[in-house]
Amino acid sequence: PLRARAAPRRAAARSATSVGDLVDNMKKKFDASDNQPVVAGYGAAALAFLVVVDKVVNLPVLNLVLPKFLEVAGVVTVALLAFRYVKEGEDAEADIDAALEKINSVGLPGLKK
């Protein structure tokens, strides 16, 4: 019984550490940024976008159709990603890095050096 209880505590400690590391990393990147007001503006715009999307998804009219569609889309996406990265053995980290390079190559206004 003691071993079974220790595992969730260790996992919770690891996740708290990883969240703390993520926050520290974001703070370092924000402090190193030359254009902090623009970065803060993009962060606020992203947060506002998430709030608006949440409100639109929860409209009574869309509440009948949209959640089921999103659930099906999520299940299909998870199945495709599991097949791609587990069965075929592709490297997820390389794909994420390639996607981040595409995003960074576009460049947001106000963040150009």
Biopython code that builds the backbone (N, CA, C, O; Angstrom):
import numpy as np
from Bio.PDB.StructureBuilder import StructureBuilder

atoms = [
    (1, "PRO", "N", (0.807, -1.208, 0.000)),
    (1, "PRO", "CA", (0.000, 0.000, 0.000)),
    (1, "PRO", "C", (0.848, 1.270, 0.000)),
    (1, "PRO", "O", (0.468, 2.262, -0.623)),
    (2, "LEU", "N", (1.979, 1.256, 0.681)),
    (2, "LEU", "CA", (2.801, 2.462, 0.733)),
    (2, "LEU", "C", (3.429, 2.769, -0.619)),
    (2, "LEU", "O", (3.566, 3.935, -0.990)),
    (3, "ARG", "N", (3.804, 1.748, -1.347)),
    (3, "ARG", "CA", (4.399, 1.970, -2.659)),
    (3, "ARG", "C", (3.385, 2.541, -3.643)),
    (3, "ARG", "O", (3.724, 3.385, -4.473)),
    (4, "ALA", "N", (2.156, 2.085, -3.548)),
    (4, "ALA", "CA", (1.122, 2.569, -4.462)),
    (4, "ALA", "C", (0.824, 4.040, -4.220)),
    (4, "ALA", "O", (0.481, 4.760, -5.158)),
    (5, "ARG", "N", (0.947, 4.490, -3.000)),
    (5, "ARG", "CA", (0.672, 5.898, -2.693)),
    (5, "ARG", "C", (1.842, 6.802, -3.038)),
    (5, "ARG", "O", (1.652, 7.988, -3.306)),
    (6, "ALA", "N", (3.039, 6.256, -3.035)),
    (6, "ALA", "CA", (4.220, 7.078, -3.303)),
    (6, "ALA", "C", (4.321, 7.458, -4.776)),
    (6, "ALA", "O", (4.809, 8.543, -5.094)),
    (7, "ALA", "N", (3.875, 6.602, -5.669)),
    (7, "ALA", "CA", (3.989, 6.887, -7.108)),
    (7, "ALA", "C", (3.224, 8.136, -7.522)),
    (7, "ALA", "O", (3.796, 8.966, -8.229)),
    (8, "PRO", "N", (1.952, 8.324, -7.123)),
    (8, "PRO", "CA", (1.275, 9.564, -7.513)),
    (8, "PRO", "C", (1.926, 10.815, -6.932)),
    (8, "PRO", "O", (1.912, 11.875, -7.558)),
    (9, "ARG", "N", (2.492, 10.691, -5.746)),
    (9, "ARG", "CA", (3.157, 11.855, -5.159)),
    (9, "ARG", "C", (4.387, 12.242, -5.962)),
    (9, "ARG", "O", (4.650, 13.424, -6.183)),
    (10, "ARG", "N", (5.146, 11.227, -6.402)),
    (10, "ARG", "CA", (6.326, 11.514, -7.212)),
    (10, "ARG", "C", (5.919, 12.115, -8.552)),
    (10, "ARG", "O", (6.565, 13.042, -9.040)),
    (11, "ALA", "N", (4.856, 11.593, -9.144)),
    (11, "ALA", "CA", (4.391, 12.124, -10.427)),
    (11, "ALA", "C", (3.915, 13.560, -10.258)),
    (11, "ALA", "O", (4.184, 14.403, -11.113)),
    (12, "ALA", "N", (3.213, 13.848, -9.172)),
    (12, "ALA", "CA", (2.753, 15.213, -8.920)),
    (12, "ALA", "C", (3.937, 16.145, -8.699)),
    (12, "ALA", "O", (3.922, 17.289, -9.155)),
    (13, "ALA", "N", (4.955, 15.666, -8.008)),
    (13, "ALA", "CA", (6.140, 16.490, -7.781)),
    (13, "ALA", "C", (6.858, 16.766, -9.090)),
    (13, "ALA", "O", (7.338, 17.878, -9.312)),
    (14, "ARG", "N", (6.939, 15.742, -9.979)),
    (14, "ARG", "CA", (7.581, 15.941, -11.275)),
    (14, "ARG", "C", (6.806, 16.937, -12.124)),
    (14, "ARG", "O", (7.402, 17.791, -12.781)),
    (15, "SER", "N", (5.467, 16.831, -12.115)),
    (15, "SER", "CA", (4.681, 17.745, -12.933)),
    (15, "SER", "C", (4.775, 19.163, -12.394)),
    (15, "SER", "O", (4.811, 20.122, -13.166)),
    (16, "ALA", "N", (4.816, 19.304, -11.067)),
    (16, "ALA", "CA", (4.968, 20.638, -10.486)),
    (16, "ALA", "C", (6.326, 21.217, -10.853)),
    (16, "ALA", "O", (6.446, 22.412, -11.125)),
    (17, "THR", "N", (7.339, 20.375, -10.861)),
    (17, "THR", "CA", (8.672, 20.822, -11.240)),
    (17, "THR", "C", (8.693, 21.226, -12.707)),
    (17, "THR", "O", (9.283, 22.247, -13.060)),
    (18, "SER", "N", (8.056, 20.436, -13.563)),
    (18, "SER", "CA", (8.071, 20.769, -14.977)),
    (18, "SER", "C", (7.280, 22.050, -15.246)),
    (18, "SER", "O", (7.669, 22.840, -16.106)),
    (19, "VAL", "N", (6.179, 22.268, -14.525)),
    (19, "VAL", "CA", (5.425, 23.514, -14.672)),
    (19, "VAL", "C", (6.269, 24.677, -14.174)),
    (19, "VAL", "O", (6.289, 25.740, -14.794)),
    (20, "GLY", "N", (6.959, 24.485, -13.073)),
    (20, "GLY", "CA", (7.842, 25.530, -12.553)),
    (20, "GLY", "C", (8.961, 25.844, -13.525)),
    (20, "GLY", "O", (9.316, 27.006, -13.717)),
    (21, "ASP", "N", (9.519, 24.805, -14.143)),
    (21, "ASP", "CA", (10.570, 25.014, -15.138)),
    (21, "ASP", "C", (10.028, 25.758, -16.354)),
    (21, "ASP", "O", (10.705, 26.622, -16.911)),
    (22, "LEU", "N", (8.810, 25.422, -16.763)),
    (22, "LEU", "CA", (8.191, 26.097, -17.898)),
    (22, "LEU", "C", (7.981, 27.579, -17.593)),
    (22, "LEU", "O", (8.262, 28.436, -18.431)),
    (23, "VAL", "N", (7.489, 27.877, -16.396)),
    (23, "VAL", "CA", (7.265, 29.275, -16.008)),
    (23, "VAL", "C", (8.592, 30.026, -15.945)),
    (23, "VAL", "O", (8.687, 31.162, -16.410)),
    (24, "ASP", "N", (9.612, 29.396, -15.374)),
    (24, "ASP", "CA", (10.931, 30.042, -15.309)),
    (24, "ASP", "C", (11.489, 30.301, -16.703)),
    (24, "ASP", "O", (12.078, 31.352, -16.960)),
    (25, "ASN", "N", (11.301, 29.341, -17.595)),
    (25, "ASN", "CA", (11.773, 29.495, -18.972)),
    (25, "ASN", "C", (11.051, 30.651, -19.663)),
    (25, "ASN", "O", (11.673, 31.449, -20.365)),
    (26, "MET", "N", (9.732, 30.734, -19.460)),
    (26, "MET", "CA", (8.974, 31.825, -20.067)),
    (26, "MET", "C", (9.407, 33.179, -19.496)),
    (26, "MET", "O", (9.492, 34.158, -20.236)),
    (27, "LYS", "N", (9.680, 33.244, -18.191)),
    (27, "LYS", "CA", (10.149, 34.486, -17.582)),
    (27, "LYS", "C", (11.492, 34.914, -18.180)),
    (27, "LYS", "O", (11.704, 36.092, -18.468)),
    (28, "LYS", "N", (12.391, 33.950, -18.361)),
    (28, "LYS", "CA", (13.700, 34.272, -18.939)),
    (28, "LYS", "C", (13.555, 34.795, -20.362)),
    (28, "LYS", "O", (14.213, 35.761, -20.747)),
    (29, "LYS", "N", (12.684, 34.145, -21.145)),
    (29, "LYS", "CA", (12.485, 34.592, -22.522)),
    (29, "LYS", "C", (11.849, 35.976, -22.559)),
    (29, "LYS", "O", (12.215, 36.806, -23.391)),
    (30, "PHE", "N", (10.894, 36.229, -21.659)),
    (30, "PHE", "CA", (10.249, 37.533, -21.633)),
    (30, "PHE", "C", (11.245, 38.615, -21.226)),
    (30, "PHE", "O", (11.267, 39.693, -21.820)),
    (31, "ASP", "N", (12.070, 38.335, -20.214)),
    (31, "ASP", "CA", (13.067, 39.309, -19.776)),
    (31, "ASP", "C", (14.121, 39.566, -20.846)),
    (31, "ASP", "O", (14.644, 40.676, -20.948)),
    (32, "ALA", "N", (14.436, 38.549, -21.643)),
    (32, "ALA", "CA", (15.441, 38.704, -22.693)),
    (32, "ALA", "C", (14.889, 39.396, -23.936)),
    (32, "ALA", "O", (15.655, 39.794, -24.813)),
    (33, "SER", "N", (13.571, 39.542, -24.019)),
    (33, "SER", "CA", (12.947, 40.158, -25.185)),
    (33, "SER", "C", (13.236, 41.654, -25.222)),
    (33, "SER", "O", (13.234, 42.328, -24.192)),
    (34, "ASP", "N", (13.484, 42.157, -26.425)),
    (34, "ASP", "CA", (13.738, 43.586, -26.596)),
    (34, "ASP", "C", (12.443, 44.386, -26.572)),
    (34, "ASP", "O", (12.445, 45.552, -26.177)),
    (35, "ASN", "N", (11.354, 43.785, -26.982)),
    (35, "ASN", "CA", (10.082, 44.464, -27.157)),
    (35, "ASN", "C", (9.027, 43.885, -26.216)),
    (35, "ASN", "O", (8.051, 43.288, -26.670)),
    (36, "GLN", "N", (9.218, 44.057, -24.914)),
    (36, "GLN", "CA", (8.340, 43.440, -23.928)),
    (36, "GLN", "C", (6.878, 43.880, -24.031)),
    (36, "GLN", "O", (5.999, 43.040, -23.841)),
    (37, "PRO", "N", (6.568, 45.143, -24.318)),
    (37, "PRO", "CA", (5.147, 45.507, -24.443)),
    (37, "PRO", "C", (4.445, 44.785, -25.595)),
    (37, "PRO", "O", (3.275, 44.422, -25.478)),
    (38, "VAL", "N", (5.150, 44.577, -26.695)),
    (38, "VAL", "CA", (4.559, 43.874, -27.830)),
    (38, "VAL", "C", (4.310, 42.407, -27.466)),
    (38, "VAL", "O", (3.266, 41.847, -27.800)),
    (39, "VAL", "N", (5.272, 41.795, -26.784)),
    (39, "VAL", "CA", (5.120, 40.399, -26.364)),
    (39, "VAL", "C", (3.944, 40.271, -25.398)),
    (39, "VAL", "O", (3.154, 39.333, -25.499)),
    (40, "ALA", "N", (3.830, 41.208, -24.469)),
    (40, "ALA", "CA", (2.703, 41.187, -23.530)),
    (40, "ALA", "C", (1.383, 41.389, -24.278)),
    (40, "ALA", "O", (0.375, 40.772, -23.934)),
    (41, "GLY", "N", (1.387, 42.242, -25.289)),
    (41, "GLY", "CA", (0.183, 42.456, -26.095)),
    (41, "GLY", "C", (-0.241, 41.203, -26.834)),
    (41, "GLY", "O", (-1.429, 40.884, -26.883)),
    (42, "TYR", "N", (0.724, 40.481, -27.413)),
    (42, "TYR", "CA", (0.403, 39.217, -28.085)),
    (42, "TYR", "C", (-0.132, 38.192, -27.095)),
    (42, "TYR", "O", (-1.057, 37.444, -27.413)),
    (43, "GLY", "N", (0.440, 38.152, -25.900)),
    (43, "GLY", "CA", (-0.063, 37.229, -24.873)),
    (43, "GLY", "C", (-1.487, 37.562, -24.475)),
    (43, "GLY", "O", (-2.320, 36.668, -24.325)),
    (44, "ALA", "N", (-1.774, 38.860, -24.301)),
    (44, "ALA", "CA", (-3.136, 39.278, -23.952)),
    (44, "ALA", "C", (-4.108, 38.985, -25.088)),
    (44, "ALA", "O", (-5.247, 38.586, -24.844)),
    (45, "ALA", "N", (-3.668, 39.179, -26.325)),
    (45, "ALA", "CA", (-4.527, 38.880, -27.475)),
    (45, "ALA", "C", (-4.818, 37.383, -27.567)),
    (45, "ALA", "O", (-5.937, 36.985, -27.891)),
    (46, "ALA", "N", (-3.817, 36.559, -27.282)),
    (46, "ALA", "CA", (-4.034, 35.104, -27.301)),
    (46, "ALA", "C", (-5.009, 34.684, -26.217)),
    (46, "ALA", "O", (-5.865, 33.830, -26.448)),
    (47, "LEU", "N", (-4.889, 35.274, -25.038)),
    (47, "LEU", "CA", (-5.814, 34.966, -23.946)),
    (47, "LEU", "C", (-7.231, 35.419, -24.293)),
    (47, "LEU", "O", (-8.194, 34.696, -24.038)),
    (48, "ALA", "N", (-7.360, 36.607, -24.873)),
    (48, "ALA", "CA", (-8.686, 37.090, -25.284)),
    (48, "ALA", "C", (-9.284, 36.187, -26.360)),
    (48, "ALA", "O", (-10.486, 35.924, -26.351)),
    (49, "PHE", "N", (-8.456, 35.717, -27.277)),
    (49, "PHE", "CA", (-8.926, 34.807, -28.319)),
    (49, "PHE", "C", (-9.468, 33.518, -27.709)),
    (49, "PHE", "O", (-10.511, 33.019, -28.131)),
    (50, "LEU", "N", (-8.757, 32.978, -26.715)),
    (50, "LEU", "CA", (-9.235, 31.761, -26.058)),
    (50, "LEU", "C", (-10.573, 31.982, -25.355)),
    (50, "LEU", "O", (-11.442, 31.110, -25.383)),
    (51, "VAL", "N", (-10.739, 33.141, -24.728)),
    (51, "VAL", "CA", (-12.007, 33.441, -24.053)),
    (51, "VAL", "C", (-13.131, 33.548, -25.074)),
    (51, "VAL", "O", (-14.221, 33.019, -24.852)),
    (52, "VAL", "N", (-12.881, 34.223, -26.183)),
    (52, "VAL", "CA", (-13.919, 34.379, -27.212)),
    (52, "VAL", "C", (-14.287, 33.028, -27.820)),
    (52, "VAL", "O", (-15.466, 32.739, -28.022)),
    (53, "VAL", "N", (-13.292, 32.206, -28.111)),
    (53, "VAL", "CA", (-13.575, 30.882, -28.668)),
    (53, "VAL", "C", (-14.383, 30.056, -27.675)),
    (53, "VAL", "O", (-15.304, 29.341, -28.071)),
    (54, "ASP", "N", (-14.052, 30.146, -26.402)),
    (54, "ASP", "CA", (-14.816, 29.419, -25.391)),
    (54, "ASP", "C", (-16.269, 29.880, -25.357)),
    (54, "ASP", "O", (-17.182, 29.064, -25.232)),
    (55, "LYS", "N", (-16.479, 31.171, -25.467)),
    (55, "LYS", "CA", (-17.856, 31.696, -25.470)),
    (55, "LYS", "C", (-18.617, 31.251, -26.717)),
    (55, "LYS", "O", (-19.799, 30.920, -26.629)),
    (56, "VAL", "N", (-17.959, 31.237, -27.876)),
    (56, "VAL", "CA", (-18.625, 30.834, -29.118)),
    (56, "VAL", "C", (-18.971, 29.352, -29.088)),
    (56, "VAL", "O", (-20.061, 28.958, -29.503)),
    (57, "VAL", "N", (-18.056, 28.540, -28.605)),
    (57, "VAL", "CA", (-18.301, 27.099, -28.556)),
    (57, "VAL", "C", (-19.462, 26.772, -27.622)),
    (57, "VAL", "O", (-20.184, 25.801, -27.849)),
    (58, "ASN", "N", (-19.645, 27.560, -26.594)),
    (58, "ASN", "CA", (-20.701, 27.278, -25.615)),
    (58, "ASN", "C", (-22.015, 28.001, -25.902)),
    (58, "ASN", "O", (-22.885, 28.053, -25.033)),
    (59, "LEU", "N", (-22.177, 28.558, -27.097)),
    (59, "LEU", "CA", (-23.469, 29.135, -27.461)),
    (59, "LEU", "C", (-24.516, 28.024, -27.521)),
    (59, "LEU", "O", (-24.203, 26.912, -27.947)),
    (60, "PRO", "N", (-25.753, 28.303, -27.103)),
    (60, "PRO", "CA", (-26.771, 27.245, -27.096)),
    (60, "PRO", "C", (-27.007, 26.605, -28.464)),
    (60, "PRO", "O", (-27.235, 25.398, -28.543)),
    (61, "VAL", "N", (-26.957, 27.381, -29.528)),
    (61, "VAL", "CA", (-27.195, 26.830, -30.859)),
    (61, "VAL", "C", (-26.069, 25.877, -31.256)),
    (61, "VAL", "O", (-26.327, 24.782, -31.757)),
    (62, "LEU", "N", (-24.831, 26.288, -31.034)),
    (62, "LEU", "CA", (-23.702, 25.457, -31.400)),
    (62, "LEU", "C", (-23.487, 24.308, -30.422)),
    (62, "LEU", "O", (-22.821, 23.327, -30.752)),
    (63, "ASN", "N", (-24.039, 24.425, -29.239)),
    (63, "ASN", "CA", (-23.860, 23.415, -28.210)),
    (63, "ASN", "C", (-24.486, 22.083, -28.611)),
    (63, "ASN", "O", (-24.114, 21.042, -28.070)),
    (64, "LEU", "N", (-25.426, 22.099, -29.546)),
    (64, "LEU", "CA", (-26.063, 20.863, -29.982)),
    (64, "LEU", "C", (-25.187, 20.067, -30.942)),
    (64, "LEU", "O", (-25.196, 18.837, -30.916)),
    (65, "VAL", "N", (-24.428, 20.764, -31.791)),
    (65, "VAL", "CA", (-23.691, 20.106, -32.860)),
    (65, "VAL", "C", (-22.186, 20.082, -32.610)),
    (65, "VAL", "O", (-21.543, 19.045, -32.772)),
    (66, "LEU", "N", (-21.635, 21.204, -32.223)),
    (66, "LEU", "CA", (-20.192, 21.375, -32.173)),
    (66, "LEU", "C", (-19.461, 20.446, -31.210)),
    (66, "LEU", "O", (-18.430, 19.897, -31.600)),
    (67, "PRO", "N", (-19.922, 20.235, -29.983)),
    (67, "PRO", "CA", (-19.145, 19.369, -29.077)),
    (67, "PRO", "C", (-18.951, 17.947, -29.619)),
    (67, "PRO", "O", (-17.865, 17.383, -29.492)),
    (68, "LYS", "N", (-19.979, 17.375, -30.210)),
    (68, "LYS", "CA", (-19.827, 16.019, -30.747)),
    (68, "LYS", "C", (-18.821, 16.010, -31.893)),
    (68, "LYS", "O", (-18.008, 15.093, -32.002)),
    (69, "PHE", "N", (-18.875, 17.022, -32.740)),
    (69, "PHE", "CA", (-17.930, 17.119, -33.850)),
    (69, "PHE", "C", (-16.507, 17.250, -33.326)),
    (69, "PHE", "O", (-15.598, 16.590, -33.830)),
    (70, "LEU", "N", (-16.306, 18.094, -32.319)),
    (70, "LEU", "CA", (-14.972, 18.282, -31.755)),
    (70, "LEU", "C", (-14.467, 17.020, -31.070)),
    (70, "LEU", "O", (-13.275, 16.718, -31.133)),
    (71, "GLU", "N", (-15.364, 16.276, -30.412)),
    (71, "GLU", "CA", (-14.956, 15.020, -29.795)),
    (71, "GLU", "C", (-14.493, 14.025, -30.849)),
    (71, "GLU", "O", (-13.465, 13.370, -30.676)),
    (72, "VAL", "N", (-15.241, 13.909, -31.933)),
    (72, "VAL", "CA", (-14.860, 12.991, -33.003)),
    (72, "VAL", "C", (-13.544, 13.429, -33.636)),
    (72, "VAL", "O", (-12.681, 12.595, -33.912)),
    (73, "ALA", "N", (-13.385, 14.725, -33.865)),
    (73, "ALA", "CA", (-12.139, 15.231, -34.440)),
    (73, "ALA", "C", (-10.962, 14.950, -33.503)),
    (73, "ALA", "O", (-9.876, 14.602, -33.968)),
    (74, "GLY", "N", (-11.160, 15.096, -32.203)),
    (74, "GLY", "CA", (-10.105, 14.805, -31.235)),
    (74, "GLY", "C", (-9.725, 13.338, -31.207)),
    (74, "GLY", "O", (-8.543, 13.001, -31.146)),
    (75, "VAL", "N", (-10.717, 12.467, -31.252)),
    (75, "VAL", "CA", (-10.436, 11.024, -31.245)),
    (75, "VAL", "C", (-9.687, 10.621, -32.509)),
    (75, "VAL", "O", (-8.743, 9.834, -32.444)),
    (76, "VAL", "N", (-10.095, 11.146, -33.644)),
    (76, "VAL", "CA", (-9.420, 10.824, -34.905)),
    (76, "VAL", "C", (-7.987, 11.354, -34.891)),
    (76, "VAL", "O", (-7.067, 10.672, -35.343)),
    (77, "THR", "N", (-7.797, 12.561, -34.376)),
    (77, "THR", "CA", (-6.459, 13.145, -34.313)),
    (77, "THR", "C", (-5.542, 12.330, -33.413)),
    (77, "THR", "O", (-4.390, 12.077, -33.767)),
    (78, "VAL", "N", (-6.038, 11.920, -32.261)),
    (78, "VAL", "CA", (-5.222, 11.112, -31.349)),
    (78, "VAL", "C", (-4.857, 9.784, -31.999)),
    (78, "VAL", "O", (-3.721, 9.325, -31.877)),
    (79, "ALA", "N", (-5.809, 9.168, -32.685)),
    (79, "ALA", "CA", (-5.529, 7.893, -33.351)),
    (79, "ALA", "C", (-4.465, 8.068, -34.435)),
    (79, "ALA", "O", (-3.554, 7.248, -34.547)),
    (80, "LEU", "N", (-4.575, 9.129, -35.230)),
    (80, "LEU", "CA", (-3.587, 9.359, -36.289)),
    (80, "LEU", "C", (-2.204, 9.647, -35.725)),
    (80, "LEU", "O", (-1.205, 9.142, -36.237)),
    (81, "LEU", "N", (-2.140, 10.463, -34.665)),
    (81, "LEU", "CA", (-0.847, 10.770, -34.062)),
    (81, "LEU", "C", (-0.237, 9.542, -33.403)),
    (81, "LEU", "O", (0.971, 9.325, -33.494)),
    (82, "ALA", "N", (-1.062, 8.739, -32.740)),
    (82, "ALA", "CA", (-0.555, 7.511, -32.127)),
    (82, "ALA", "C", (-0.001, 6.581, -33.199)),
    (82, "ALA", "O", (1.065, 5.995, -33.017)),
    (83, "PHE", "N", (-0.704, 6.441, -34.300)),
    (83, "PHE", "CA", (-0.219, 5.594, -35.385)),
    (83, "PHE", "C", (1.089, 6.140, -35.943)),
    (83, "PHE", "O", (2.033, 5.389, -36.189)),
    (84, "ARG", "N", (1.134, 7.440, -36.139)),
    (84, "ARG", "CA", (2.310, 8.047, -36.756)),
    (84, "ARG", "C", (3.551, 7.926, -35.884)),
    (84, "ARG", "O", (4.624, 7.567, -36.368)),
    (85, "TYR", "N", (3.405, 8.226, -34.600)),
    (85, "TYR", "CA", (4.585, 8.291, -33.744)),
    (85, "TYR", "C", (4.901, 6.985, -33.027)),
    (85, "TYR", "O", (6.059, 6.739, -32.690)),
    (86, "VAL", "N", (3.905, 6.147, -32.786)),
    (86, "VAL", "CA", (4.169, 4.888, -32.107)),
    (86, "VAL", "C", (4.413, 3.769, -33.105)),
    (86, "VAL", "O", (5.417, 3.062, -33.015)),
    (87, "LYS", "N", (3.523, 3.607, -34.031)),
    (87, "LYS", "CA", (3.617, 2.498, -34.976)),
    (87, "LYS", "C", (4.707, 2.717, -36.021)),
    (87, "LYS", "O", (5.523, 1.827, -36.262)),
    (88, "GLU", "N", (4.727, 3.897, -36.643)),
    (88, "GLU", "CA", (5.707, 4.163, -37.690)),
    (88, "GLU", "C", (7.052, 4.616, -37.142)),
    (88, "GLU", "O", (8.048, 4.595, -37.866)),
    (89, "GLY", "N", (7.103, 5.027, -35.877)),
    (89, "GLY", "CA", (8.354, 5.395, -35.225)),
    (89, "GLY", "C", (8.924, 6.731, -35.648)),
    (89, "GLY", "O", (10.135, 6.933, -35.553)),
    (90, "GLU", "N", (8.092, 7.650, -36.113)),
    (90, "GLU", "CA", (8.607, 8.973, -36.484)),
    (90, "GLU", "C", (8.966, 9.757, -35.226)),
    (90, "GLU", "O", (8.504, 9.445, -34.128)),
    (91, "ASP", "N", (9.788, 10.769, -35.407)),
    (91, "ASP", "CA", (10.277, 11.562, -34.288)),
    (91, "ASP", "C", (9.372, 12.768, -34.070)),
    (91, "ASP", "O", (9.332, 13.680, -34.894)),
    (92, "ALA", "N", (8.648, 12.766, -32.957)),
    (92, "ALA", "CA", (7.729, 13.866, -32.655)),
    (92, "ALA", "C", (8.489, 15.161, -32.399)),
    (92, "ALA", "O", (8.033, 16.235, -32.792)),
    (93, "GLU", "N", (9.626, 15.070, -31.756)),
    (93, "GLU", "CA", (10.394, 16.274, -31.441)),
    (93, "GLU", "C", (10.848, 16.987, -32.710)),
    (93, "GLU", "O", (10.822, 18.217, -32.772)),
    (94, "ALA", "N", (11.259, 16.234, -33.713)),
    (94, "ALA", "CA", (11.678, 16.837, -34.980)),
    (94, "ALA", "C", (10.504, 17.522, -35.666)),
    (94, "ALA", "O", (10.665, 18.601, -36.236)),
    (95, "ASP", "N", (9.317, 16.901, -35.617)),
    (95, "ASP", "CA", (8.135, 17.522, -36.212)),
    (95, "ASP", "C", (7.742, 18.808, -35.484)),
    (95, "ASP", "O", (7.356, 19.791, -36.115)),
    (96, "ILE", "N", (7.842, 18.794, -34.166)),
    (96, "ILE", "CA", (7.515, 19.994, -33.386)),
    (96, "ILE", "C", (8.509, 21.105, -33.697)),
    (96, "ILE", "O", (8.119, 22.259, -33.872)),
    (97, "ASP", "N", (9.795, 20.759, -33.767)),
    (97, "ASP", "CA", (10.810, 21.764, -34.098)),
    (97, "ASP", "C", (10.593, 22.347, -35.489)),
    (97, "ASP", "O", (10.767, 23.548, -35.693)),
    (98, "ALA", "N", (10.211, 21.497, -36.456)),
    (98, "ALA", "CA", (9.947, 21.982, -37.809)),
    (98, "ALA", "C", (8.744, 22.925, -37.824)),
    (98, "ALA", "O", (8.762, 23.941, -38.518)),
    (99, "ALA", "N", (7.703, 22.594, -37.065)),
    (99, "ALA", "CA", (6.528, 23.467, -36.998)),
    (99, "ALA", "C", (6.882, 24.799, -36.342)),
    (99, "ALA", "O", (6.423, 25.851, -36.786)),
    (100, "LEU", "N", (7.694, 24.758, -35.289)),
    (100, "LEU", "CA", (8.102, 26.002, -34.631)),
    (100, "LEU", "C", (8.960, 26.858, -35.552)),
    (100, "LEU", "O", (8.848, 28.084, -35.529)),
    (101, "GLU", "N", (9.807, 26.242, -36.355)),
    (101, "GLU", "CA", (10.608, 26.996, -37.312)),
    (101, "GLU", "C", (9.722, 27.690, -38.342)),
    (101, "GLU", "O", (9.981, 28.834, -38.715)),
    (102, "LYS", "N", (8.671, 26.998, -38.805)),
    (102, "LYS", "CA", (7.740, 27.618, -39.754)),
    (102, "LYS", "C", (7.053, 28.817, -39.116)),
    (102, "LYS", "O", (6.903, 29.863, -39.747)),
    (103, "ILE", "N", (6.638, 28.663, -37.866)),
    (103, "ILE", "CA", (5.962, 29.758, -37.174)),
    (103, "ILE", "C", (6.918, 30.922, -36.968)),
    (103, "ILE", "O", (6.552, 32.076, -37.191)),
    (104, "ASN", "N", (8.135, 30.627, -36.544)),
    (104, "ASN", "CA", (9.112, 31.684, -36.290)),
    (104, "ASN", "C", (9.577, 32.371, -37.559)),
    (104, "ASN", "O", (9.958, 33.541, -37.519)),
    (105, "SER", "N", (9.554, 31.668, -38.692)),
    (105, "SER", "CA", (9.992, 32.272, -39.942)),
    (105, "SER", "C", (9.002, 33.306, -40.448)),
    (105, "SER", "O", (9.385, 34.227, -41.170)),
    (106, "VAL", "N", (7.724, 33.168, -40.077)),
    (106, "VAL", "CA", (6.728, 34.139, -40.509)),
    (106, "VAL", "C", (6.989, 35.483, -39.840)),
    (106, "VAL", "O", (6.938, 36.521, -40.499)),
    (107, "GLY", "N", (7.258, 35.476, -38.583)),
    (107, "GLY", "CA", (7.570, 36.695, -37.859)),
    (107, "GLY", "C", (6.338, 37.527, -37.557)),
    (107, "GLY", "O", (5.562, 37.858, -38.453)),
    (108, "LEU", "N", (6.170, 37.856, -36.311)),
    (108, "LEU", "CA", (5.049, 38.687, -35.894)),
    (108, "LEU", "C", (5.448, 40.149, -35.968)),
    (108, "LEU", "O", (6.594, 40.488, -35.673)),
    (109, "PRO", "N", (4.531, 41.018, -36.353)),
    (109, "PRO", "CA", (4.856, 42.449, -36.395)),
    (109, "PRO", "C", (5.255, 42.951, -35.009)),
    (109, "PRO", "O", (4.628, 42.606, -34.008)),
    (110, "GLY", "N", (6.271, 43.745, -34.966)),
    (110, "GLY", "CA", (6.722, 44.303, -33.694)),
    (110, "GLY", "C", (7.807, 43.474, -33.053)),
    (110, "GLY", "O", (8.450, 43.937, -32.111)),
    (111, "LEU", "N", (8.035, 42.257, -33.533)),
    (111, "LEU", "CA", (9.063, 41.412, -32.939)),
    (111, "LEU", "C", (10.282, 41.256, -33.840)),
    (111, "LEU", "O", (11.210, 40.522, -33.503)),
    (112, "LYS", "N", (10.287, 41.934, -34.974)),
    (112, "LYS", "CA", (11.423, 41.824, -35.880)),
    (112, "LYS", "C", (12.607, 42.582, -35.308)),
    (112, "LYS", "O", (12.459, 43.641, -34.699)),
    (113, "LYS", "N", (13.790, 42.009, -35.522)),
    (113, "LYS", "CA", (14.998, 42.656, -34.972)),
    (113, "LYS", "C", (15.627, 43.533, -36.019)),
    (113, "LYS", "O", (16.651, 44.166, -35.760)),
]
sb = StructureBuilder()
sb.init_structure("model")
sb.init_model(0)
sb.init_chain("A")
sb.init_seg("    ")
for serial, (resi, resn, name, xyz) in enumerate(atoms, 1):
    if name == "N":
        sb.init_residue(resn, " ", resi, " ")
    sb.init_atom(name, np.array(xyz, "f"), 0.0, 1.0, " ", f" {name:<3s}", serial, name[0])
structure = sb.get_structure()
